[in-house]
Amino acid sequence: MKTRFRGVKKGKKTLPDGTGPWHGCRVAHSDNDGTGRDPLRKSTSRPSLARTFGPHAGWWIALAAVAGPIAMALALTPWRGHLDTGDNALFLVLVIVAVASTGRRLAAAAAALTSALAFDFFLTRPYNSFRITSHQDLITELLLLVVGLAVGELAARGRTHRVAATERSDELALLHSVTELAASGQDARVVIDAALAGLQQLLDLRDCHFTRHDPGHIAARITPKGELLVGGGSWTTEDLGLPTRRVDLPVRGNGWLLGHFLLTPTPGHRVASGQLLVAVAIADQVGSVLAADDPIHASPGSKGRNTDMTPNDQPLRGPNA
């Protein structure tokens, strides 16, 4: 059975006839790193530490968390008899803050613990010993540890919020790119290709393609509300990611089911509920373009069914609703 568009306005290009998924309507990056991430994709996020310091940024930060406080304590040893222990502790706090600014919670905790030990060993009497004879020095050391842990936690949370804000900005940019193509009257193939690339980037998919035909029984399906149903039950993607080998994202337009995006997830990759809502919005933009190209689907009040509809292309609402 061939799929065709009838009654298309003059000047509008139609998708080629064919059976099965359309040629060119597929995204499958075989040159990725095995995680589904496209190494060539662009991002609006700020330069990361990995790009600044190379692939071993975590090791450099861990080294700074351990060696930094020790180096600072050694630098203060010539003045340890002249400076108050509180002043020495403030210098070590500077090192903790510098490490915590990377947003690594464990690194900040390591810096806080190393600073406390270095303060005890190098800067309190008796020197070069972990013994503490002064009650005031003990309080200073404990405060140094507590402040370091608190600063690290705050910095880690701040980094989490910055990453989340950057991701939301990227998601809006993806949705805007597809919406702009749909609003500017671009060919349906162009909009579908943009949607495929956007979905692959948004959900970190290994594969993604679009079809107007019945995909058969697929256990996992994304609802219009952005929820994932698996066998009739709800599935939490924020903890478990997208399940199974294939997920169905229906494409709707003017109350009709016009196609399906078939998604092949990356195992173990977590997906936020907001990302699923953006995916539904992208699919709806494709549906609006397909509905505009098909006069029957474009008219909600029309009676009957499109004779080109497959058994799975059922109306989402009554024809006279």
JOWOUR-V891393 format. One record per pair of residues at least 4 apart in sequence whose C-alpha atoms are under 7 Angstrom apart, sorted by the first residue. I is the first residue (numbers start at 1). J is the second residue. D is the distance in Angstrom with one decimal. If there is no record, write none. Layout:
# JOWOUR-V891393
i: (I I)
j: (J J)
d: (D D)
This chain:
# JOWOUR-V891393
i: (1 2 2 2 3 3 3 4 5 5 5 6 7 7 8 8 8 12 13 15 15 18 20 20 21 21 22 25 25 25 25 26 26 26 26 27 27 27 27 27 28 28 28 29 29 32 32 32 32 33 35 36 36 36 36 37 43 44 45 47 47 48 49 49 50 50 50 53 56 57 58 59 60 61 61 62 62 63 64 65 65 65 65 65 66 66 66 66 67 68 68 69 69 69 69 69 69 69 70 70 71 72 72 73 73 73 73 73 74 76 77 77 79 80 83 83 84 85 85 86 86 87 88 89 89 90 91 92 92 93 93 94 95 96 96 96 96 96 97 97 99 99 100 100 100 100 100 101 103 103 103 104 104 105 105 105 105 106 107 108 108 108 108 109 109 109 109 110 111 112 112 112 112 113 113 114 115 116 116 116 116 117 118 119 119 120 120 121 121 121 121 122 122 123 124 124 125 125 126 126 132 132 134 135 136 137 138 139 140 141 142 143 144 145 146 147 148 149 150 151 152 153 154 155 156 157 158 159 160 161 162 163 164 165 166 167 168 169 170 171 171 172 173 174 174 175 175 175 176 177 178 178 178 178 178 179 179 180 181 181 181 182 182 182 182 186 186 187 188 188 188 189 190 191 191 192 192 193 194 195 195 196 196 196 197 198 199 199 200 200 200 201 202 203 204 205 205 205 205 206 206 206 207 207 208 208 208 208 209 209 209 210 210 210 211 211 211 212 212 212 213 213 214 214 214 218 218 219 219 220 220 220 220 220 220 221 221 221 221 221 221 222 222 222 222 222 222 223 223 224 225 226 226 226 226 228 228 229 229 229 230 230 236 237 237 237 237 237 238 238 238 238 239 240 240 241 241 241 241 242 245 245 246 246 246 246 247 247 247 248 248 248 248 249 249 249 250 250 250 250 251 251 251 251 251 251 251 251 252 252 252 252 252 253 253 253 253 253 253 254 254 254 254 255 255 255 255 256 256 256 256 257 257 257 257 258 258 271 272 273 274 275 276 277 278 279 280 281 282 283 284 285 286 287 288 289 290 291 291 292 294 295 296 296 300 301 301 302 303 309 317)
j: (19 17 18 19 17 18 308 17 14 293 294 294 294 295 12 293 294 187 187 188 189 22 211 213 210 211 211 192 193 209 210 196 208 209 210 196 197 207 208 209 206 207 208 38 206 36 37 38 39 37 266 204 205 206 266 204 170 170 166 51 52 52 53 57 54 55 57 57 60 61 62 63 64 65 107 66 107 67 68 99 107 108 110 111 70 110 111 114 71 72 95 73 92 95 111 114 115 118 74 118 75 76 92 77 118 119 122 123 122 80 122 123 83 123 87 88 88 89 137 90 140 91 92 93 144 94 95 96 115 97 148 98 99 100 108 111 112 148 101 151 107 108 104 108 151 152 155 155 155 156 159 108 156 109 152 153 156 110 111 112 148 149 152 113 148 149 152 114 115 116 145 148 149 117 145 118 119 120 141 144 145 121 122 123 124 124 130 127 128 129 130 127 128 127 132 137 132 133 131 132 137 138 138 139 140 141 142 143 144 145 146 147 148 149 150 151 152 153 154 155 156 157 158 159 160 161 162 163 164 165 166 167 168 169 170 171 172 173 174 175 202 176 177 178 198 179 278 282 180 181 182 191 194 195 282 183 285 184 185 186 191 186 191 285 289 190 191 191 192 289 290 193 194 195 286 196 286 197 198 199 282 200 208 209 201 202 203 279 204 205 208 205 275 271 266 263 264 265 266 264 265 266 263 264 261 262 263 264 261 262 263 260 261 262 259 260 261 258 259 260 259 310 310 311 312 247 248 230 231 228 229 230 231 247 248 228 229 230 247 248 249 226 227 228 229 248 249 227 228 280 277 273 276 277 280 234 235 233 234 235 234 235 240 241 242 270 271 272 270 271 272 273 270 268 270 268 269 270 271 265 264 265 262 263 264 265 262 263 264 260 261 262 263 260 261 262 257 259 260 261 257 258 259 260 283 284 286 287 256 257 258 284 287 257 258 284 287 288 291 291 297 298 300 300 315 316 317 297 314 315 316 313 314 315 316 287 313 275 276 277 278 279 280 281 282 283 284 285 286 287 288 289 290 291 292 293 294 297 298 298 298 299 302 306 319 319 320 319 319 313 321)
d: (6.7 6.0 5.6 5.9 5.6 6.3 6.1 5.8 6.8 6.8 5.8 6.1 6.7 6.1 6.5 5.5 6.6 6.9 5.8 7.0 6.3 6.8 6.5 6.3 6.1 4.4 6.5 6.8 5.9 5.7 5.9 6.8 5.8 4.2 6.7 6.3 6.5 5.7 5.2 6.2 6.3 4.5 6.5 6.8 7.0 6.2 6.0 5.5 6.2 6.8 6.2 5.6 5.3 4.3 5.9 5.8 7.0 6.3 5.7 6.3 7.0 6.3 5.8 6.2 4.9 5.3 5.3 5.3 6.6 6.2 6.2 6.1 6.2 6.1 6.8 6.5 5.7 5.8 5.0 6.1 5.8 6.8 5.9 4.4 7.0 6.7 5.9 6.0 6.0 6.2 6.5 6.1 6.1 6.2 6.8 6.3 5.0 6.7 6.2 5.7 6.1 6.3 6.7 6.4 6.1 6.6 6.3 7.0 7.0 6.1 6.7 6.6 6.0 5.9 6.3 6.8 6.6 6.2 7.0 6.3 6.7 6.7 6.6 6.2 6.6 6.5 6.9 6.5 6.1 6.1 6.8 6.2 6.3 6.0 6.3 5.5 6.0 6.0 6.0 6.7 6.8 5.7 6.3 4.7 6.7 4.9 5.8 6.0 5.1 4.2 5.2 6.2 5.7 6.2 5.4 5.9 5.4 6.1 6.1 6.2 7.0 6.8 4.8 6.2 6.8 5.4 6.4 6.0 5.9 6.3 5.3 4.7 6.2 6.3 6.1 5.9 5.9 6.2 5.5 6.2 5.8 6.1 5.8 5.1 6.6 5.4 5.7 6.1 4.9 4.9 5.0 5.5 5.3 6.4 6.9 6.8 6.5 6.8 6.7 7.0 7.0 6.5 6.5 6.4 6.2 6.1 6.3 6.1 6.0 6.3 6.2 5.9 6.0 6.3 6.2 6.1 6.2 6.2 6.2 6.1 6.1 6.2 6.1 6.2 6.3 6.3 6.2 6.1 6.1 6.1 6.2 6.1 6.2 6.2 6.2 6.2 6.2 6.2 6.3 6.3 6.7 6.0 6.2 6.6 5.8 6.1 6.8 6.0 5.9 6.5 6.3 6.4 6.1 6.2 6.7 6.0 6.2 6.0 6.6 5.6 6.0 6.0 6.3 6.5 6.2 6.5 6.7 6.6 6.1 6.2 6.7 6.0 6.2 6.1 6.5 6.1 6.2 6.3 6.0 6.0 6.3 6.1 6.4 6.6 6.3 5.9 5.9 6.3 5.4 4.8 6.4 6.9 6.9 6.6 6.5 6.9 5.8 4.7 5.4 5.6 5.7 5.6 6.2 4.9 6.9 5.7 4.7 6.0 5.7 5.5 6.9 5.7 4.5 6.1 5.7 5.5 6.6 6.3 4.2 6.3 6.7 6.0 6.2 6.7 5.2 6.8 6.6 5.4 5.3 6.8 5.6 4.4 6.7 5.0 6.2 5.7 5.4 6.6 5.6 4.6 6.0 6.1 5.6 4.5 6.3 6.3 5.3 5.3 6.3 6.2 6.8 6.7 5.0 4.5 6.4 5.9 5.5 5.3 4.7 5.9 6.2 6.4 6.2 4.1 5.7 5.9 5.3 6.5 5.1 5.1 5.0 6.9 6.0 6.4 6.1 5.6 5.1 4.0 5.4 6.0 5.7 6.7 6.4 5.4 4.8 6.9 5.8 4.9 6.5 6.4 6.0 5.0 6.4 5.6 4.9 6.3 6.9 6.1 4.5 6.3 6.0 5.6 5.0 5.4 5.2 5.9 6.9 5.3 5.5 4.7 5.6 5.7 4.8 6.6 6.6 6.6 4.2 4.9 5.3 6.4 6.4 6.1 6.2 7.0 6.3 5.1 5.8 6.6 6.7 4.4 5.2 5.2 6.1 6.0 6.4 6.6 6.2 6.5 6.8 6.5 6.4 6.2 6.2 6.2 6.2 6.3 6.1 6.3 6.6 6.2 6.2 6.5 6.3 6.0 6.1 6.4 6.4 5.2 4.8 5.4 5.9 6.3 6.5 6.7 6.0 5.4 5.0 6.2 5.8 5.4 6.6)
